């Protein structure tokens, strides 16, 4: 390789860049959402409609809901910071995609935990979110585990054609893995989802994680095809390339559908760590079967990688548990009543804002009285 840079090193650097961009994207998007919530519909929009629909009780009720419940519609789309977050996330996902071309999944996938570290640290300094001692312990665990994985990561030979990837995917061991995965996904979707989908988080996340591992294998094959094509060896005339691309697209769409169902049904603070653990574990297993990542390693290196992986998972769970505790603290939002006096303009209306069991505000025009 030119300048002596190994494929594993390239994959490692790309995975770290990916985590940096994805972790930063969470902060940008959150700051954009906070700005939109603070300035989105509270001024010109409400004044305009107050003039168009004067003395409307229904309108005032709707305004109260929109203005004070925290629902800002799509005003965040006008926030440059939110778009900066989206662009940062896209760049991060592209870097992660390319990382799989150069390095084995056993190296790239666990390093996704670094994005959680970046997000937690930036949230502490930029969003003033508390970083507790358990959170710091989680960060240290993720870093230590990642270093162990990097040091003992196997060198994966790069296939010279998509046909070679197809041969790897056609091995009896991997075909048995795929058959078992597809059978389990069908069982979860057809039988278990209608019965337990709304009560057992493992149903939706099981579907996501199983399909996610197959998605990564297909994406890696497509990435290799793109890399070889850019080097002058066209791989898009091969039927296998389009097959891998079709599998990747289908699995990705299905996976995102059930991940959204999980997020809609269960607490995100619980969904995220469980999904990360299941997805990462199954991806490493699939890669080890298909690409034989550990075939050239001794027992000591494999044990070290497994220990590093468990350490990263533990740190990730600790970080998410810390976030969950913060999210479960008493809410600081308000409940608002409007006195339904349609003879007054919005600026002169009376609102009662209940902040907690022992504190409320009576808002009248520009005056605020607390009790």
NUSE-13537 format. One record per residue (C-alpha): y, z negated, x; residue number from 1. Coordinates in nm, 3 decimals. Example, Ala and Ser with C-alpha at 12.3 -4.5 7.8 and 13.67 -1.06 7.14 Angstrom:
<pt <-0.450, -0.780, 1.230>, 1>
<pt <-0.106, -0.714, 1.367>, 2>
***
This chain:
<pt <0.000, 0.000, 0.000>, 1>
<pt <0.353, 0.067, 0.118>, 2>
<pt <0.529, -0.222, 0.300>, 3>
<pt <0.203, -0.417, 0.281>, 4>
<pt <0.266, -0.536, -0.077>, 5>
<pt <-0.064, -0.593, -0.258>, 6>
<pt <-0.121, -0.512, -0.624>, 7>
<pt <-0.168, -0.883, -0.699>, 8>
<pt <0.173, -0.959, -0.547>, 9>
<pt <0.336, -0.688, -0.758>, 10>
<pt <0.165, -0.818, -1.069>, 11>
<pt <0.268, -1.174, -0.983>, 12>
<pt <0.634, -1.079, -0.934>, 13>
<pt <0.638, -0.876, -1.255>, 14>
<pt <0.479, -1.164, -1.450>, 15>
<pt <0.742, -1.405, -1.315>, 16>
<pt <1.025, -1.165, -1.400>, 17>
<pt <0.874, -1.125, -1.746>, 18>
<pt <0.870, -1.502, -1.801>, 19>
<pt <1.230, -1.530, -1.678>, 20>
<pt <1.356, -1.266, -1.922>, 21>
<pt <1.149, -1.390, -2.217>, 22>
<pt <1.245, -1.754, -2.159>, 23>
<pt <1.611, -1.657, -2.131>, 24>
<pt <1.590, -1.445, -2.446>, 25>
<pt <1.509, -1.753, -2.657>, 26>
<pt <1.831, -1.919, -2.543>, 27>
<pt <2.048, -1.611, -2.601>, 28>
<pt <1.903, -1.559, -2.949>, 29>
<pt <1.943, -1.924, -3.043>, 30>
<pt <2.306, -1.932, -2.926>, 31>
<pt <2.368, -1.612, -3.122>, 32>
<pt <2.215, -1.764, -3.435>, 33>
<pt <2.423, -2.079, -3.392>, 34>
<pt <2.742, -1.875, -3.358>, 35>
<pt <2.650, -1.667, -3.662>, 36>
<pt <2.580, -1.981, -3.864>, 37>
<pt <2.917, -2.127, -3.764>, 38>
<pt <3.131, -1.818, -3.825>, 39>
<pt <2.922, -1.572, -4.024>, 40>
<pt <3.012, -1.606, -4.394>, 41>
<pt <3.249, -1.898, -4.399>, 42>
<pt <3.586, -1.724, -4.382>, 43>
<pt <3.673, -1.367, -4.471>, 44>
<pt <3.358, -1.289, -4.666>, 45>
<pt <3.399, -1.580, -4.906>, 46>
<pt <3.772, -1.531, -4.951>, 47>
<pt <3.720, -1.163, -5.031>, 48>
<pt <3.463, -1.233, -5.301>, 49>
<pt <3.667, -1.521, -5.437>, 50>
<pt <3.942, -1.266, -5.504>, 51>
<pt <3.703, -1.012, -5.654>, 52>
<pt <3.522, -1.264, -5.878>, 53>
<pt <3.778, -1.531, -5.971>, 54>
<pt <3.683, -1.828, -6.191>, 55>
<pt <3.312, -1.746, -6.187>, 56>
<pt <3.088, -2.056, -6.211>, 57>
<pt <2.782, -1.855, -6.115>, 58>
<pt <2.966, -1.708, -5.819>, 59>
<pt <3.078, -2.049, -5.697>, 60>
<pt <2.724, -2.182, -5.720>, 61>
<pt <2.602, -1.889, -5.513>, 62>
<pt <2.878, -1.948, -5.260>, 63>
<pt <2.778, -2.311, -5.225>, 64>
<pt <2.419, -2.211, -5.158>, 65>
<pt <2.514, -1.942, -4.907>, 66>
<pt <2.783, -2.137, -4.731>, 67>
<pt <2.628, -2.479, -4.703>, 68>
<pt <2.251, -2.432, -4.698>, 69>
<pt <2.262, -2.269, -4.355>, 70>
<pt <2.144, -1.932, -4.483>, 71>
<pt <2.358, -1.675, -4.310>, 72>
<pt <2.180, -1.357, -4.417>, 73>
<pt <2.189, -1.101, -4.140>, 74>
<pt <2.523, -1.194, -3.987>, 75>
<pt <2.346, -1.271, -3.659>, 76>
<pt <2.308, -0.894, -3.615>, 77>
<pt <2.680, -0.884, -3.539>, 78>
<pt <2.643, -1.137, -3.257>, 79>
<pt <2.635, -0.982, -2.905>, 80>
<pt <2.444, -1.285, -2.773>, 81>
<pt <2.162, -1.229, -3.023>, 82>
<pt <2.131, -0.867, -2.912>, 83>
<pt <2.138, -0.979, -2.549>, 84>
<pt <1.842, -1.199, -2.633>, 85>
<pt <1.656, -0.912, -2.799>, 86>
<pt <1.717, -0.681, -2.501>, 87>
<pt <1.608, -0.956, -2.263>, 88>
<pt <1.286, -1.005, -2.459>, 89>
<pt <1.211, -0.630, -2.460>, 90>
<pt <1.266, -0.611, -2.083>, 91>
<pt <1.038, -0.912, -2.039>, 92>
<pt <0.760, -0.761, -2.251>, 93>
<pt <0.782, -0.433, -2.058>, 94>
<pt <0.754, -0.622, -1.728>, 95>
<pt <0.454, -0.811, -1.865>, 96>
<pt <0.295, -0.482, -1.972>, 97>
<pt <0.336, -0.336, -1.623>, 98>
<pt <0.206, -0.657, -1.463>, 99>
<pt <-0.133, -0.601, -1.626>, 100>
<pt <-0.156, -0.264, -1.449>, 101>
<pt <-0.146, -0.425, -1.105>, 102>
<pt <-0.301, -0.770, -1.145>, 103>
<pt <-0.602, -0.914, -1.328>, 104>
<pt <-0.552, -1.087, -1.663>, 105>
<pt <-0.674, -1.414, -1.511>, 106>
<pt <-0.352, -1.412, -1.303>, 107>
<pt <-0.099, -1.257, -1.544>, 108>
<pt <-0.186, -1.425, -1.876>, 109>
<pt <-0.158, -1.795, -1.775>, 110>
<pt <0.179, -1.726, -1.608>, 111>
<pt <0.320, -1.663, -1.955>, 112>
<pt <0.362, -2.042, -1.969>, 113>
<pt <0.650, -2.006, -1.720>, 114>
<pt <0.866, -1.864, -2.002>, 115>
<pt <0.832, -2.199, -2.180>, 116>
<pt <0.956, -2.375, -1.866>, 117>
<pt <1.256, -2.142, -1.836>, 118>
<pt <1.337, -2.191, -2.204>, 119>
<pt <1.310, -2.572, -2.185>, 120>
<pt <1.530, -2.600, -1.874>, 121>
<pt <1.798, -2.361, -2.002>, 122>
<pt <1.796, -2.531, -2.344>, 123>
<pt <1.864, -2.863, -2.169>, 124>
<pt <2.165, -2.733, -1.974>, 125>
<pt <2.309, -2.470, -2.210>, 126>
<pt <2.218, -2.603, -2.555>, 127>
<pt <2.233, -2.972, -2.459>, 128>
<pt <1.882, -3.027, -2.593>, 129>
<pt <1.718, -3.341, -2.450>, 130>
<pt <1.449, -3.297, -2.185>, 131>
<pt <1.233, -3.606, -2.201>, 132>
<pt <1.005, -3.749, -1.935>, 133>
<pt <0.698, -3.604, -2.108>, 134>
<pt <0.869, -3.265, -2.110>, 135>
<pt <0.930, -3.292, -1.735>, 136>
<pt <0.563, -3.384, -1.688>, 137>
<pt <0.467, -3.073, -1.887>, 138>
<pt <0.687, -2.854, -1.667>, 139>
<pt <0.538, -2.999, -1.348>, 140>
<pt <0.185, -2.947, -1.484>, 141>
<pt <0.259, -2.582, -1.566>, 142>
<pt <0.404, -2.520, -1.219>, 143>
<pt <0.116, -2.690, -1.036>, 144>
<pt <-0.145, -2.508, -1.245>, 145>
<pt <0.030, -2.173, -1.193>, 146>
<pt <0.041, -2.223, -0.815>, 147>
<pt <-0.332, -2.302, -0.809>, 148>
<pt <-0.410, -1.990, -1.012>, 149>
<pt <-0.193, -1.770, -0.790>, 150>
<pt <-0.350, -1.902, -0.469>, 151>
<pt <-0.708, -1.845, -0.590>, 152>
<pt <-0.654, -1.532, -0.805>, 153>
<pt <-0.910, -1.255, -0.742>, 154>
<pt <-0.822, -0.910, -0.614>, 155>
<pt <-0.901, -0.655, -0.884>, 156>
<pt <-0.973, -0.297, -0.774>, 157>
<pt <-0.751, -0.041, -0.950>, 158>
<pt <-0.950, 0.231, -1.129>, 159>
<pt <-0.872, 0.585, -1.016>, 160>
<pt <-0.905, 0.732, -1.367>, 161>
<pt <-0.925, 0.631, -1.732>, 162>
<pt <-1.287, 0.744, -1.723>, 163>
<pt <-1.360, 0.455, -1.488>, 164>
<pt <-1.200, 0.214, -1.734>, 165>
<pt <-1.409, 0.371, -2.009>, 166>
<pt <-1.722, 0.313, -1.803>, 167>
<pt <-1.625, -0.052, -1.763>, 168>
<pt <-1.564, -0.083, -2.138>, 169>
<pt <-1.902, 0.081, -2.209>, 170>
<pt <-2.101, -0.182, -2.020>, 171>
<pt <-2.360, -0.360, -2.237>, 172>
<pt <-2.205, -0.702, -2.171>, 173>
<pt <-1.859, -0.593, -2.285>, 174>
<pt <-1.998, -0.400, -2.584>, 175>
<pt <-2.176, -0.718, -2.695>, 176>
<pt <-1.845, -0.908, -2.656>, 177>
<pt <-1.656, -0.648, -2.862>, 178>
<pt <-1.928, -0.642, -3.132>, 179>
<pt <-1.922, -1.021, -3.156>, 180>
<pt <-1.539, -1.020, -3.169>, 181>
<pt <-1.522, -0.757, -3.443>, 182>
<pt <-1.792, -0.935, -3.646>, 183>
<pt <-1.607, -1.267, -3.620>, 184>
<pt <-1.274, -1.108, -3.716>, 185>
<pt <-1.432, -0.946, -4.023>, 186>
<pt <-1.589, -1.281, -4.118>, 187>
<pt <-1.252, -1.453, -4.086>, 188>
<pt <-1.063, -1.187, -4.283>, 189>
<pt <-1.315, -1.114, -4.559>, 190>
<pt <-1.472, -1.454, -4.620>, 191>
<pt <-1.283, -1.742, -4.457>, 192>
<pt <-0.921, -1.634, -4.508>, 193>
<pt <-0.931, -1.640, -4.892>, 194>
<pt <-1.094, -1.985, -4.885>, 195>
<pt <-0.931, -2.164, -4.594>, 196>
<pt <-0.641, -1.947, -4.472>, 197>
<pt <-0.374, -2.171, -4.626>, 198>
<pt <-0.528, -2.497, -4.507>, 199>
<pt <-0.698, -2.430, -4.172>, 200>
<pt <-0.473, -2.302, -3.893>, 201>
<pt <-0.770, -2.172, -3.691>, 202>
<pt <-0.837, -1.893, -3.943>, 203>
<pt <-0.513, -1.700, -3.885>, 204>
<pt <-0.490, -1.789, -3.516>, 205>
<pt <-0.854, -1.700, -3.460>, 206>
<pt <-0.784, -1.348, -3.588>, 207>
<pt <-0.469, -1.323, -3.373>, 208>
<pt <-0.634, -1.447, -3.056>, 209>
<pt <-0.953, -1.241, -3.080>, 210>
<pt <-0.759, -0.922, -3.148>, 211>
<pt <-0.501, -1.022, -2.885>, 212>
<pt <-0.767, -1.024, -2.612>, 213>
<pt <-0.886, -0.676, -2.714>, 214>
<pt <-0.523, -0.562, -2.725>, 215>
<pt <-0.467, -0.672, -2.365>, 216>
<pt <-0.777, -0.481, -2.246>, 217>
<pt <-0.659, -0.166, -2.426>, 218>
<pt <-0.301, -0.206, -2.304>, 219>
<pt <-0.427, -0.242, -1.947>, 220>
<pt <-0.621, 0.084, -1.985>, 221>
<pt <-0.314, 0.264, -2.126>, 222>
<pt <-0.099, 0.121, -1.847>, 223>
<pt <-0.339, 0.252, -1.584>, 224>
<pt <-0.327, 0.594, -1.753>, 225>
<pt <0.054, 0.594, -1.742>, 226>
<pt <0.057, 0.483, -1.377>, 227>
<pt <-0.188, 0.755, -1.270>, 228>
<pt <0.000, 1.018, -1.472>, 229>
<pt <0.327, 0.926, -1.301>, 230>
<pt <0.148, 0.962, -0.968>, 231>
<pt <0.058, 1.319, -1.061>, 232>
<pt <-0.292, 1.266, -1.203>, 233>
<pt <-0.253, 1.343, -1.573>, 234>
<pt <-0.467, 1.115, -1.790>, 235>
<pt <-0.329, 1.205, -2.131>, 236>
<pt <-0.556, 1.504, -2.165>, 237>
<pt <-0.843, 1.257, -2.184>, 238>
<pt <-0.980, 1.150, -2.522>, 239>
<pt <-1.042, 0.802, -2.383>, 240>
<pt <-0.671, 0.747, -2.319>, 241>
<pt <-0.582, 0.817, -2.681>, 242>
<pt <-0.871, 0.600, -2.798>, 243>
<pt <-0.744, 0.303, -2.597>, 244>
<pt <-0.390, 0.368, -2.726>, 245>
<pt <-0.510, 0.376, -3.088>, 246>
<pt <-0.705, 0.053, -3.045>, 247>
<pt <-0.404, -0.116, -2.884>, 248>
<pt <-0.167, -0.013, -3.165>, 249>
<pt <-0.409, -0.109, -3.444>, 250>
<pt <-0.496, -0.447, -3.293>, 251>
<pt <-0.131, -0.523, -3.214>, 252>
<pt <-0.013, -0.452, -3.570>, 253>
<pt <-0.297, -0.655, -3.724>, 254>
<pt <-0.244, -0.936, -3.475>, 255>
<pt <0.130, -0.963, -3.549>, 256>
<pt <0.061, -0.958, -3.924>, 257>
<pt <-0.165, -1.263, -3.905>, 258>
<pt <0.057, -1.438, -3.654>, 259>
<pt <0.344, -1.408, -3.902>, 260>
<pt <0.117, -1.549, -4.173>, 261>
<pt <0.037, -1.845, -3.949>, 262>
<pt <0.406, -1.908, -3.878>, 263>
<pt <0.490, -1.882, -4.249>, 264>
<pt <0.215, -2.127, -4.344>, 265>
<pt <0.214, -2.384, -4.062>, 266>
<pt <0.462, -2.558, -3.833>, 267>
<pt <0.566, -2.336, -3.542>, 268>
<pt <0.544, -2.635, -3.307>, 269>
<pt <0.170, -2.647, -3.383>, 270>
<pt <0.109, -2.271, -3.404>, 271>
<pt <0.254, -2.190, -3.061>, 272>
<pt <0.037, -2.412, -2.836>, 273>
<pt <-0.284, -2.345, -3.027>, 274>
<pt <-0.224, -1.970, -3.022>, 275>
<pt <-0.139, -1.979, -2.651>, 276>
<pt <-0.456, -2.171, -2.564>, 277>
<pt <-0.686, -1.950, -2.774>, 278>
<pt <-0.526, -1.620, -2.676>, 279>
<pt <-0.516, -1.700, -2.304>, 280>
<pt <-0.874, -1.828, -2.298>, 281>
<pt <-1.017, -1.528, -2.483>, 282>
<pt <-0.813, -1.282, -2.275>, 283>
<pt <-0.946, -1.428, -1.951>, 284>
<pt <-1.303, -1.421, -2.086>, 285>
<pt <-1.267, -1.056, -2.199>, 286>
<pt <-1.116, -0.952, -1.865>, 287>
<pt <-1.385, -1.134, -1.670>, 288>
<pt <-1.656, -0.950, -1.863>, 289>
<pt <-1.496, -0.605, -1.858>, 290>
<pt <-1.338, -0.597, -1.511>, 291>
<pt <-1.568, -0.855, -1.348>, 292>
<pt <-1.268, -1.045, -1.211>, 293>
<pt <-1.480, -1.323, -1.062>, 294>
<pt <-1.768, -1.116, -0.926>, 295>
<pt <-1.646, -1.126, -0.564>, 296>
<pt <-1.544, -1.494, -0.561>, 297>
<pt <-1.731, -1.805, -0.460>, 298>
<pt <-1.786, -2.106, -0.683>, 299>
<pt <-1.503, -2.303, -0.519>, 300>
<pt <-1.238, -2.039, -0.600>, 301>
<pt <-1.360, -1.996, -0.957>, 302>
<pt <-1.357, -2.373, -1.011>, 303>
<pt <-1.005, -2.395, -0.869>, 304>
<pt <-0.885, -2.121, -1.106>, 305>
<pt <-1.043, -2.292, -1.405>, 306>
<pt <-0.881, -2.624, -1.308>, 307>
<pt <-0.546, -2.451, -1.262>, 308>
<pt <-0.583, -2.285, -1.600>, 309>
<pt <-0.664, -2.618, -1.769>, 310>
<pt <-0.361, -2.774, -1.598>, 311>
<pt <-0.133, -2.498, -1.729>, 312>
<pt <-0.274, -2.538, -2.081>, 313>
<pt <-0.222, -2.915, -2.066>, 314>
<pt <0.139, -2.872, -1.952>, 315>
<pt <0.204, -2.620, -2.227>, 316>
<pt <0.066, -2.852, -2.495>, 317>
<pt <0.273, -3.144, -2.361>, 318>
<pt <0.590, -2.932, -2.368>, 319>
<pt <0.526, -2.821, -2.726>, 320>
<pt <0.442, -3.175, -2.836>, 321>
<pt <0.775, -3.289, -2.691>, 322>
<pt <0.956, -3.014, -2.882>, 323>
<pt <0.768, -3.109, -3.199>, 324>
<pt <0.878, -3.473, -3.170>, 325>
<pt <1.239, -3.360, -3.135>, 326>
<pt <1.205, -3.128, -3.434>, 327>
<pt <1.062, -3.410, -3.647>, 328>
<pt <1.364, -3.637, -3.588>, 329>
<pt <1.577, -3.713, -3.898>, 330>
<pt <1.765, -3.402, -4.015>, 331>
<pt <2.140, -3.382, -3.976>, 332>
<pt <2.203, -3.125, -4.246>, 333>
<pt <2.393, -3.180, -4.568>, 334>
<pt <2.327, -3.158, -4.939>, 335>
<pt <2.628, -3.027, -5.133>, 336>
<pt <2.728, -3.049, -5.498>, 337>
<pt <3.010, -2.843, -5.652>, 338>
<pt <3.206, -3.000, -5.937>, 339>
<pt <3.204, -2.668, -6.134>, 340>
<pt <3.579, -2.675, -6.196>, 341>
<pt <3.639, -2.302, -6.235>, 342>
<pt <4.014, -2.347, -6.280>, 343>
<pt <4.056, -2.399, -5.904>, 344>
<pt <4.034, -2.153, -5.622>, 345>
<pt <3.762, -2.203, -5.359>, 346>
<pt <4.009, -2.371, -5.122>, 347>
<pt <4.099, -2.633, -5.385>, 348>
<pt <3.749, -2.700, -5.511>, 349>
<pt <3.579, -3.036, -5.485>, 350>
<pt <3.252, -3.071, -5.297>, 351>
<pt <3.040, -3.379, -5.227>, 352>
<pt <2.840, -3.356, -4.903>, 353>
<pt <2.554, -3.605, -4.858>, 354>
<pt <2.484, -3.639, -4.483>, 355>
<pt <2.248, -3.936, -4.500>, 356>
<pt <2.154, -4.224, -4.724>, 357>
<pt <2.466, -4.420, -4.624>, 358>
<pt <2.724, -4.153, -4.546>, 359>
<pt <2.882, -3.883, -4.762>, 360>
<pt <3.199, -3.676, -4.775>, 361>
<pt <3.416, -3.580, -5.067>, 362>
<pt <3.582, -3.253, -4.969>, 363>
<pt <3.890, -3.144, -5.161>, 364>
<pt <4.077, -2.849, -5.018>, 365>
<pt <4.173, -2.947, -4.663>, 366>
<pt <4.114, -3.322, -4.716>, 367>
<pt <3.799, -3.505, -4.624>, 368>
<pt <3.725, -3.856, -4.747>, 369>
<pt <3.422, -4.038, -4.604>, 370>
<pt <3.233, -4.339, -4.734>, 371>
***
